[in-house]
Amino acid sequence: MKVKDIMNTNVKTAQVDTPVRGVVEVMFFNRISGLPVIDADSNVVGVVSEKDVLRKMFPDIAEVAKEEGVPDFERMEKDYADALSLKVGDIMSRVVASATPEMPVMKAVSMMCVQKIRRIPVVDGKKLVGIISLGDVHKAIFSNSLKVA
């Protein structure tokens, strides 16, 4: 099975200058945990995830080491509003693992497992053409096993 056989081509995306608040709304209302970040030519330039937003709320480990006692986790939760006021380019991951349409699905899965990510953009060159998630893979493999049984 190839990536093109199971990829979703209706991909929600963000751009570097998209407000984080807007991305969080898209993730929340579409029940997804991340989006590819594209430029004006639909080239993938990054990925933004819930984890990126939440990570922005936590202080750098050097800051924690400077503080005496236990970090103020209640204050960190209040910092969520500050994270929402940023732009996607401030928090996105710029190193992006990607799959190609012709790639075997299990190779894409191995990339996701090694990178510890749940979704991977599908690109033709650098242009975004789709996305697959671990859930998409699981569903496709399960469906194929029902046909064989």
MODELLER restraints for C-alpha pairs under 7 A, 6 or more apart:
rsr = mdl.restraints
at = mdl.atoms
rsr.add(forms.Gaussian(group=physical.xy_distance, feature=features.Distance(at['CA:1:A'], at['CA:104:A']), mean=5.92, stdev=0.5))
rsr.add(forms.Gaussian(group=physical.xy_distance, feature=features.Distance(at['CA:1:A'], at['CA:105:A']), mean=5.90, stdev=0.5))
rsr.add(forms.Gaussian(group=physical.xy_distance, feature=features.Distance(at['CA:2:A'], at['CA:101:A']), mean=6.77, stdev=0.5))
rsr.add(forms.Gaussian(group=physical.xy_distance, feature=features.Distance(at['CA:2:A'], at['CA:102:A']), mean=5.60, stdev=0.5))
rsr.add(forms.Gaussian(group=physical.xy_distance, feature=features.Distance(at['CA:2:A'], at['CA:103:A']), mean=5.60, stdev=0.5))
rsr.add(forms.Gaussian(group=physical.xy_distance, feature=features.Distance(at['CA:2:A'], at['CA:104:A']), mean=4.45, stdev=0.5))
rsr.add(forms.Gaussian(group=physical.xy_distance, feature=features.Distance(at['CA:2:A'], at['CA:105:A']), mean=5.14, stdev=0.5))
rsr.add(forms.Gaussian(group=physical.xy_distance, feature=features.Distance(at['CA:3:A'], at['CA:100:A']), mean=6.96, stdev=0.5))
rsr.add(forms.Gaussian(group=physical.xy_distance, feature=features.Distance(at['CA:3:A'], at['CA:101:A']), mean=5.02, stdev=0.5))
rsr.add(forms.Gaussian(group=physical.xy_distance, feature=features.Distance(at['CA:3:A'], at['CA:102:A']), mean=6.11, stdev=0.5))
rsr.add(forms.Gaussian(group=physical.xy_distance, feature=features.Distance(at['CA:3:A'], at['CA:103:A']), mean=5.65, stdev=0.5))
rsr.add(forms.Gaussian(group=physical.xy_distance, feature=features.Distance(at['CA:3:A'], at['CA:104:A']), mean=5.94, stdev=0.5))
rsr.add(forms.Gaussian(group=physical.xy_distance, feature=features.Distance(at['CA:3:A'], at['CA:105:A']), mean=4.94, stdev=0.5))
rsr.add(forms.Gaussian(group=physical.xy_distance, feature=features.Distance(at['CA:4:A'], at['CA:101:A']), mean=4.41, stdev=0.5))
rsr.add(forms.Gaussian(group=physical.xy_distance, feature=features.Distance(at['CA:4:A'], at['CA:102:A']), mean=6.33, stdev=0.5))
rsr.add(forms.Gaussian(group=physical.xy_distance, feature=features.Distance(at['CA:6:A'], at['CA:136:A']), mean=6.79, stdev=0.5))
rsr.add(forms.Gaussian(group=physical.xy_distance, feature=features.Distance(at['CA:6:A'], at['CA:140:A']), mean=6.86, stdev=0.5))
rsr.add(forms.Gaussian(group=physical.xy_distance, feature=features.Distance(at['CA:7:A'], at['CA:130:A']), mean=5.74, stdev=0.5))
rsr.add(forms.Gaussian(group=physical.xy_distance, feature=features.Distance(at['CA:7:A'], at['CA:131:A']), mean=5.41, stdev=0.5))
rsr.add(forms.Gaussian(group=physical.xy_distance, feature=features.Distance(at['CA:7:A'], at['CA:132:A']), mean=4.95, stdev=0.5))
rsr.add(forms.Gaussian(group=physical.xy_distance, feature=features.Distance(at['CA:8:A'], at['CA:130:A']), mean=5.29, stdev=0.5))
rsr.add(forms.Gaussian(group=physical.xy_distance, feature=features.Distance(at['CA:8:A'], at['CA:131:A']), mean=5.33, stdev=0.5))
rsr.add(forms.Gaussian(group=physical.xy_distance, feature=features.Distance(at['CA:8:A'], at['CA:132:A']), mean=6.21, stdev=0.5))
rsr.add(forms.Gaussian(group=physical.xy_distance, feature=features.Distance(at['CA:9:A'], at['CA:129:A']), mean=6.18, stdev=0.5))
rsr.add(forms.Gaussian(group=physical.xy_distance, feature=features.Distance(at['CA:9:A'], at['CA:130:A']), mean=4.28, stdev=0.5))
rsr.add(forms.Gaussian(group=physical.xy_distance, feature=features.Distance(at['CA:9:A'], at['CA:131:A']), mean=6.65, stdev=0.5))
rsr.add(forms.Gaussian(group=physical.xy_distance, feature=features.Distance(at['CA:10:A'], at['CA:130:A']), mean=6.98, stdev=0.5))
rsr.add(forms.Gaussian(group=physical.xy_distance, feature=features.Distance(at['CA:11:A'], at['CA:130:A']), mean=6.19, stdev=0.5))
rsr.add(forms.Gaussian(group=physical.xy_distance, feature=features.Distance(at['CA:11:A'], at['CA:131:A']), mean=6.65, stdev=0.5))
rsr.add(forms.Gaussian(group=physical.xy_distance, feature=features.Distance(at['CA:12:A'], at['CA:35:A']), mean=6.26, stdev=0.5))
rsr.add(forms.Gaussian(group=physical.xy_distance, feature=features.Distance(at['CA:13:A'], at['CA:35:A']), mean=5.28, stdev=0.5))
rsr.add(forms.Gaussian(group=physical.xy_distance, feature=features.Distance(at['CA:13:A'], at['CA:36:A']), mean=5.27, stdev=0.5))
rsr.add(forms.Gaussian(group=physical.xy_distance, feature=features.Distance(at['CA:13:A'], at['CA:37:A']), mean=5.79, stdev=0.5))
rsr.add(forms.Gaussian(group=physical.xy_distance, feature=features.Distance(at['CA:13:A'], at['CA:38:A']), mean=6.85, stdev=0.5))
rsr.add(forms.Gaussian(group=physical.xy_distance, feature=features.Distance(at['CA:14:A'], at['CA:23:A']), mean=6.84, stdev=0.5))
rsr.add(forms.Gaussian(group=physical.xy_distance, feature=features.Distance(at['CA:14:A'], at['CA:35:A']), mean=6.49, stdev=0.5))
rsr.add(forms.Gaussian(group=physical.xy_distance, feature=features.Distance(at['CA:14:A'], at['CA:36:A']), mean=6.38, stdev=0.5))
rsr.add(forms.Gaussian(group=physical.xy_distance, feature=features.Distance(at['CA:14:A'], at['CA:37:A']), mean=4.71, stdev=0.5))
rsr.add(forms.Gaussian(group=physical.xy_distance, feature=features.Distance(at['CA:14:A'], at['CA:38:A']), mean=6.31, stdev=0.5))
rsr.add(forms.Gaussian(group=physical.xy_distance, feature=features.Distance(at['CA:15:A'], at['CA:37:A']), mean=5.07, stdev=0.5))
rsr.add(forms.Gaussian(group=physical.xy_distance, feature=features.Distance(at['CA:15:A'], at['CA:38:A']), mean=5.30, stdev=0.5))
rsr.add(forms.Gaussian(group=physical.xy_distance, feature=features.Distance(at['CA:15:A'], at['CA:39:A']), mean=6.10, stdev=0.5))
rsr.add(forms.Gaussian(group=physical.xy_distance, feature=features.Distance(at['CA:15:A'], at['CA:88:A']), mean=6.91, stdev=0.5))
rsr.add(forms.Gaussian(group=physical.xy_distance, feature=features.Distance(at['CA:16:A'], at['CA:37:A']), mean=6.58, stdev=0.5))
rsr.add(forms.Gaussian(group=physical.xy_distance, feature=features.Distance(at['CA:16:A'], at['CA:87:A']), mean=6.70, stdev=0.5))
rsr.add(forms.Gaussian(group=physical.xy_distance, feature=features.Distance(at['CA:16:A'], at['CA:88:A']), mean=5.10, stdev=0.5))
rsr.add(forms.Gaussian(group=physical.xy_distance, feature=features.Distance(at['CA:16:A'], at['CA:89:A']), mean=4.35, stdev=0.5))
rsr.add(forms.Gaussian(group=physical.xy_distance, feature=features.Distance(at['CA:17:A'], at['CA:87:A']), mean=5.40, stdev=0.5))
rsr.add(forms.Gaussian(group=physical.xy_distance, feature=features.Distance(at['CA:17:A'], at['CA:88:A']), mean=6.03, stdev=0.5))
rsr.add(forms.Gaussian(group=physical.xy_distance, feature=features.Distance(at['CA:17:A'], at['CA:89:A']), mean=6.28, stdev=0.5))
rsr.add(forms.Gaussian(group=physical.xy_distance, feature=features.Distance(at['CA:18:A'], at['CA:87:A']), mean=5.56, stdev=0.5))
rsr.add(forms.Gaussian(group=physical.xy_distance, feature=features.Distance(at['CA:18:A'], at['CA:88:A']), mean=5.57, stdev=0.5))
rsr.add(forms.Gaussian(group=physical.xy_distance, feature=features.Distance(at['CA:19:A'], at['CA:85:A']), mean=6.71, stdev=0.5))
rsr.add(forms.Gaussian(group=physical.xy_distance, feature=features.Distance(at['CA:19:A'], at['CA:86:A']), mean=6.02, stdev=0.5))
rsr.add(forms.Gaussian(group=physical.xy_distance, feature=features.Distance(at['CA:19:A'], at['CA:87:A']), mean=4.43, stdev=0.5))
rsr.add(forms.Gaussian(group=physical.xy_distance, feature=features.Distance(at['CA:19:A'], at['CA:88:A']), mean=5.99, stdev=0.5))
rsr.add(forms.Gaussian(group=physical.xy_distance, feature=features.Distance(at['CA:20:A'], at['CA:84:A']), mean=5.04, stdev=0.5))
rsr.add(forms.Gaussian(group=physical.xy_distance, feature=features.Distance(at['CA:20:A'], at['CA:85:A']), mean=6.42, stdev=0.5))
rsr.add(forms.Gaussian(group=physical.xy_distance, feature=features.Distance(at['CA:20:A'], at['CA:86:A']), mean=5.65, stdev=0.5))
rsr.add(forms.Gaussian(group=physical.xy_distance, feature=features.Distance(at['CA:20:A'], at['CA:87:A']), mean=5.26, stdev=0.5))
rsr.add(forms.Gaussian(group=physical.xy_distance, feature=features.Distance(at['CA:20:A'], at['CA:88:A']), mean=5.33, stdev=0.5))
rsr.add(forms.Gaussian(group=physical.xy_distance, feature=features.Distance(at['CA:21:A'], at['CA:84:A']), mean=4.67, stdev=0.5))
rsr.add(forms.Gaussian(group=physical.xy_distance, feature=features.Distance(at['CA:21:A'], at['CA:85:A']), mean=6.57, stdev=0.5))
rsr.add(forms.Gaussian(group=physical.xy_distance, feature=features.Distance(at['CA:27:A'], at['CA:33:A']), mean=5.75, stdev=0.5))
rsr.add(forms.Gaussian(group=physical.xy_distance, feature=features.Distance(at['CA:27:A'], at['CA:34:A']), mean=6.54, stdev=0.5))
rsr.add(forms.Gaussian(group=physical.xy_distance, feature=features.Distance(at['CA:33:A'], at['CA:49:A']), mean=5.66, stdev=0.5))
rsr.add(forms.Gaussian(group=physical.xy_distance, feature=features.Distance(at['CA:33:A'], at['CA:50:A']), mean=5.53, stdev=0.5))
rsr.add(forms.Gaussian(group=physical.xy_distance, feature=features.Distance(at['CA:34:A'], at['CA:48:A']), mean=5.49, stdev=0.5))
rsr.add(forms.Gaussian(group=physical.xy_distance, feature=features.Distance(at['CA:34:A'], at['CA:49:A']), mean=3.88, stdev=0.5))
rsr.add(forms.Gaussian(group=physical.xy_distance, feature=features.Distance(at['CA:34:A'], at['CA:50:A']), mean=6.15, stdev=0.5))
rsr.add(forms.Gaussian(group=physical.xy_distance, feature=features.Distance(at['CA:35:A'], at['CA:47:A']), mean=5.75, stdev=0.5))
rsr.add(forms.Gaussian(group=physical.xy_distance, feature=features.Distance(at['CA:35:A'], at['CA:48:A']), mean=5.43, stdev=0.5))
rsr.add(forms.Gaussian(group=physical.xy_distance, feature=features.Distance(at['CA:35:A'], at['CA:49:A']), mean=6.37, stdev=0.5))
rsr.add(forms.Gaussian(group=physical.xy_distance, feature=features.Distance(at['CA:36:A'], at['CA:44:A']), mean=6.59, stdev=0.5))
rsr.add(forms.Gaussian(group=physical.xy_distance, feature=features.Distance(at['CA:36:A'], at['CA:46:A']), mean=6.05, stdev=0.5))
rsr.add(forms.Gaussian(group=physical.xy_distance, feature=features.Distance(at['CA:36:A'], at['CA:47:A']), mean=4.39, stdev=0.5))
rsr.add(forms.Gaussian(group=physical.xy_distance, feature=features.Distance(at['CA:36:A'], at['CA:48:A']), mean=6.40, stdev=0.5))
rsr.add(forms.Gaussian(group=physical.xy_distance, feature=features.Distance(at['CA:36:A'], at['CA:121:A']), mean=6.62, stdev=0.5))
rsr.add(forms.Gaussian(group=physical.xy_distance, feature=features.Distance(at['CA:37:A'], at['CA:44:A']), mean=5.81, stdev=0.5))
rsr.add(forms.Gaussian(group=physical.xy_distance, feature=features.Distance(at['CA:37:A'], at['CA:45:A']), mean=5.67, stdev=0.5))
rsr.add(forms.Gaussian(group=physical.xy_distance, feature=features.Distance(at['CA:37:A'], at['CA:46:A']), mean=4.82, stdev=0.5))
rsr.add(forms.Gaussian(group=physical.xy_distance, feature=features.Distance(at['CA:37:A'], at['CA:47:A']), mean=5.14, stdev=0.5))
rsr.add(forms.Gaussian(group=physical.xy_distance, feature=features.Distance(at['CA:37:A'], at['CA:48:A']), mean=6.76, stdev=0.5))
rsr.add(forms.Gaussian(group=physical.xy_distance, feature=features.Distance(at['CA:38:A'], at['CA:44:A']), mean=4.47, stdev=0.5))
rsr.add(forms.Gaussian(group=physical.xy_distance, feature=features.Distance(at['CA:38:A'], at['CA:45:A']), mean=5.37, stdev=0.5))
rsr.add(forms.Gaussian(group=physical.xy_distance, feature=features.Distance(at['CA:38:A'], at['CA:46:A']), mean=6.94, stdev=0.5))
rsr.add(forms.Gaussian(group=physical.xy_distance, feature=features.Distance(at['CA:39:A'], at['CA:45:A']), mean=6.61, stdev=0.5))
rsr.add(forms.Gaussian(group=physical.xy_distance, feature=features.Distance(at['CA:42:A'], at['CA:127:A']), mean=5.34, stdev=0.5))
rsr.add(forms.Gaussian(group=physical.xy_distance, feature=features.Distance(at['CA:42:A'], at['CA:128:A']), mean=5.85, stdev=0.5))
rsr.add(forms.Gaussian(group=physical.xy_distance, feature=features.Distance(at['CA:43:A'], at['CA:126:A']), mean=5.00, stdev=0.5))
rsr.add(forms.Gaussian(group=physical.xy_distance, feature=features.Distance(at['CA:43:A'], at['CA:127:A']), mean=4.23, stdev=0.5))
rsr.add(forms.Gaussian(group=physical.xy_distance, feature=features.Distance(at['CA:43:A'], at['CA:128:A']), mean=5.92, stdev=0.5))
rsr.add(forms.Gaussian(group=physical.xy_distance, feature=features.Distance(at['CA:44:A'], at['CA:126:A']), mean=5.97, stdev=0.5))
rsr.add(forms.Gaussian(group=physical.xy_distance, feature=features.Distance(at['CA:44:A'], at['CA:127:A']), mean=6.20, stdev=0.5))
rsr.add(forms.Gaussian(group=physical.xy_distance, feature=features.Distance(at['CA:44:A'], at['CA:128:A']), mean=6.00, stdev=0.5))
rsr.add(forms.Gaussian(group=physical.xy_distance, feature=features.Distance(at['CA:45:A'], at['CA:94:A']), mean=6.31, stdev=0.5))
rsr.add(forms.Gaussian(group=physical.xy_distance, feature=features.Distance(at['CA:46:A'], at['CA:92:A']), mean=6.16, stdev=0.5))
rsr.add(forms.Gaussian(group=physical.xy_distance, feature=features.Distance(at['CA:46:A'], at['CA:93:A']), mean=5.44, stdev=0.5))
rsr.add(forms.Gaussian(group=physical.xy_distance, feature=features.Distance(at['CA:46:A'], at['CA:94:A']), mean=4.36, stdev=0.5))
rsr.add(forms.Gaussian(group=physical.xy_distance, feature=features.Distance(at['CA:46:A'], at['CA:95:A']), mean=6.41, stdev=0.5))
rsr.add(forms.Gaussian(group=physical.xy_distance, feature=features.Distance(at['CA:46:A'], at['CA:96:A']), mean=5.84, stdev=0.5))
rsr.add(forms.Gaussian(group=physical.xy_distance, feature=features.Distance(at['CA:47:A'], at['CA:92:A']), mean=5.58, stdev=0.5))
rsr.add(forms.Gaussian(group=physical.xy_distance, feature=features.Distance(at['CA:47:A'], at['CA:93:A']), mean=5.30, stdev=0.5))
rsr.add(forms.Gaussian(group=physical.xy_distance, feature=features.Distance(at['CA:47:A'], at['CA:94:A']), mean=6.67, stdev=0.5))
rsr.add(forms.Gaussian(group=physical.xy_distance, feature=features.Distance(at['CA:47:A'], at['CA:96:A']), mean=6.66, stdev=0.5))
rsr.add(forms.Gaussian(group=physical.xy_distance, feature=features.Distance(at['CA:48:A'], at['CA:88:A']), mean=6.95, stdev=0.5))
rsr.add(forms.Gaussian(group=physical.xy_distance, feature=features.Distance(at['CA:48:A'], at['CA:92:A']), mean=4.55, stdev=0.5))
rsr.add(forms.Gaussian(group=physical.xy_distance, feature=features.Distance(at['CA:48:A'], at['CA:93:A']), mean=6.18, stdev=0.5))
rsr.add(forms.Gaussian(group=physical.xy_distance, feature=features.Distance(at['CA:52:A'], at['CA:91:A']), mean=5.92, stdev=0.5))
rsr.add(forms.Gaussian(group=physical.xy_distance, feature=features.Distance(at['CA:52:A'], at['CA:92:A']), mean=6.40, stdev=0.5))
rsr.add(forms.Gaussian(group=physical.xy_distance, feature=features.Distance(at['CA:53:A'], at['CA:83:A']), mean=6.39, stdev=0.5))
rsr.add(forms.Gaussian(group=physical.xy_distance, feature=features.Distance(at['CA:53:A'], at['CA:91:A']), mean=6.82, stdev=0.5))
rsr.add(forms.Gaussian(group=physical.xy_distance, feature=features.Distance(at['CA:56:A'], at['CA:83:A']), mean=6.13, stdev=0.5))
rsr.add(forms.Gaussian(group=physical.xy_distance, feature=features.Distance(at['CA:56:A'], at['CA:91:A']), mean=7.00, stdev=0.5))
rsr.add(forms.Gaussian(group=physical.xy_distance, feature=features.Distance(at['CA:57:A'], at['CA:76:A']), mean=5.83, stdev=0.5))
rsr.add(forms.Gaussian(group=physical.xy_distance, feature=features.Distance(at['CA:57:A'], at['CA:79:A']), mean=5.60, stdev=0.5))
rsr.add(forms.Gaussian(group=physical.xy_distance, feature=features.Distance(at['CA:57:A'], at['CA:80:A']), mean=5.93, stdev=0.5))
rsr.add(forms.Gaussian(group=physical.xy_distance, feature=features.Distance(at['CA:57:A'], at['CA:83:A']), mean=6.39, stdev=0.5))
rsr.add(forms.Gaussian(group=physical.xy_distance, feature=features.Distance(at['CA:58:A'], at['CA:76:A']), mean=6.26, stdev=0.5))
rsr.add(forms.Gaussian(group=physical.xy_distance, feature=features.Distance(at['CA:64:A'], at['CA:71:A']), mean=6.57, stdev=0.5))
rsr.add(forms.Gaussian(group=physical.xy_distance, feature=features.Distance(at['CA:97:A'], at['CA:120:A']), mean=6.61, stdev=0.5))
rsr.add(forms.Gaussian(group=physical.xy_distance, feature=features.Distance(at['CA:98:A'], at['CA:120:A']), mean=5.54, stdev=0.5))
rsr.add(forms.Gaussian(group=physical.xy_distance, feature=features.Distance(at['CA:98:A'], at['CA:121:A']), mean=5.12, stdev=0.5))
rsr.add(forms.Gaussian(group=physical.xy_distance, feature=features.Distance(at['CA:98:A'], at['CA:122:A']), mean=5.71, stdev=0.5))
rsr.add(forms.Gaussian(group=physical.xy_distance, feature=features.Distance(at['CA:98:A'], at['CA:123:A']), mean=6.59, stdev=0.5))
rsr.add(forms.Gaussian(group=physical.xy_distance, feature=features.Distance(at['CA:99:A'], at['CA:108:A']), mean=5.99, stdev=0.5))
rsr.add(forms.Gaussian(group=physical.xy_distance, feature=features.Distance(at['CA:99:A'], at['CA:120:A']), mean=6.65, stdev=0.5))
rsr.add(forms.Gaussian(group=physical.xy_distance, feature=features.Distance(at['CA:99:A'], at['CA:121:A']), mean=6.27, stdev=0.5))
rsr.add(forms.Gaussian(group=physical.xy_distance, feature=features.Distance(at['CA:99:A'], at['CA:122:A']), mean=4.69, stdev=0.5))
rsr.add(forms.Gaussian(group=physical.xy_distance, feature=features.Distance(at['CA:99:A'], at['CA:123:A']), mean=6.20, stdev=0.5))
rsr.add(forms.Gaussian(group=physical.xy_distance, feature=features.Distance(at['CA:100:A'], at['CA:122:A']), mean=5.21, stdev=0.5))
rsr.add(forms.Gaussian(group=physical.xy_distance, feature=features.Distance(at['CA:100:A'], at['CA:123:A']), mean=5.27, stdev=0.5))
rsr.add(forms.Gaussian(group=physical.xy_distance, feature=features.Distance(at['CA:100:A'], at['CA:124:A']), mean=6.15, stdev=0.5))
rsr.add(forms.Gaussian(group=physical.xy_distance, feature=features.Distance(at['CA:101:A'], at['CA:122:A']), mean=6.36, stdev=0.5))
rsr.add(forms.Gaussian(group=physical.xy_distance, feature=features.Distance(at['CA:112:A'], at['CA:118:A']), mean=6.27, stdev=0.5))
rsr.add(forms.Gaussian(group=physical.xy_distance, feature=features.Distance(at['CA:112:A'], at['CA:119:A']), mean=6.89, stdev=0.5))
rsr.add(forms.Gaussian(group=physical.xy_distance, feature=features.Distance(at['CA:112:A'], at['CA:120:A']), mean=6.93, stdev=0.5))
rsr.add(forms.Gaussian(group=physical.xy_distance, feature=features.Distance(at['CA:118:A'], at['CA:133:A']), mean=5.59, stdev=0.5))
rsr.add(forms.Gaussian(group=physical.xy_distance, feature=features.Distance(at['CA:118:A'], at['CA:134:A']), mean=5.53, stdev=0.5))
rsr.add(forms.Gaussian(group=physical.xy_distance, feature=features.Distance(at['CA:119:A'], at['CA:131:A']), mean=6.98, stdev=0.5))
rsr.add(forms.Gaussian(group=physical.xy_distance, feature=features.Distance(at['CA:119:A'], at['CA:132:A']), mean=5.61, stdev=0.5))
rsr.add(forms.Gaussian(group=physical.xy_distance, feature=features.Distance(at['CA:119:A'], at['CA:133:A']), mean=4.00, stdev=0.5))
rsr.add(forms.Gaussian(group=physical.xy_distance, feature=features.Distance(at['CA:119:A'], at['CA:134:A']), mean=6.26, stdev=0.5))
rsr.add(forms.Gaussian(group=physical.xy_distance, feature=features.Distance(at['CA:120:A'], at['CA:131:A']), mean=5.75, stdev=0.5))
rsr.add(forms.Gaussian(group=physical.xy_distance, feature=features.Distance(at['CA:120:A'], at['CA:132:A']), mean=5.61, stdev=0.5))
rsr.add(forms.Gaussian(group=physical.xy_distance, feature=features.Distance(at['CA:120:A'], at['CA:133:A']), mean=6.36, stdev=0.5))
rsr.add(forms.Gaussian(group=physical.xy_distance, feature=features.Distance(at['CA:121:A'], at['CA:128:A']), mean=6.77, stdev=0.5))
rsr.add(forms.Gaussian(group=physical.xy_distance, feature=features.Distance(at['CA:121:A'], at['CA:130:A']), mean=6.08, stdev=0.5))
rsr.add(forms.Gaussian(group=physical.xy_distance, feature=features.Distance(at['CA:121:A'], at['CA:131:A']), mean=4.38, stdev=0.5))
rsr.add(forms.Gaussian(group=physical.xy_distance, feature=features.Distance(at['CA:121:A'], at['CA:132:A']), mean=6.60, stdev=0.5))
rsr.add(forms.Gaussian(group=physical.xy_distance, feature=features.Distance(at['CA:122:A'], at['CA:128:A']), mean=5.97, stdev=0.5))
rsr.add(forms.Gaussian(group=physical.xy_distance, feature=features.Distance(at['CA:122:A'], at['CA:129:A']), mean=5.66, stdev=0.5))
rsr.add(forms.Gaussian(group=physical.xy_distance, feature=features.Distance(at['CA:122:A'], at['CA:130:A']), mean=4.81, stdev=0.5))
rsr.add(forms.Gaussian(group=physical.xy_distance, feature=features.Distance(at['CA:122:A'], at['CA:131:A']), mean=5.07, stdev=0.5))
rsr.add(forms.Gaussian(group=physical.xy_distance, feature=features.Distance(at['CA:123:A'], at['CA:129:A']), mean=5.35, stdev=0.5))
rsr.add(forms.Gaussian(group=physical.xy_distance, feature=features.Distance(at['CA:123:A'], at['CA:130:A']), mean=6.91, stdev=0.5))
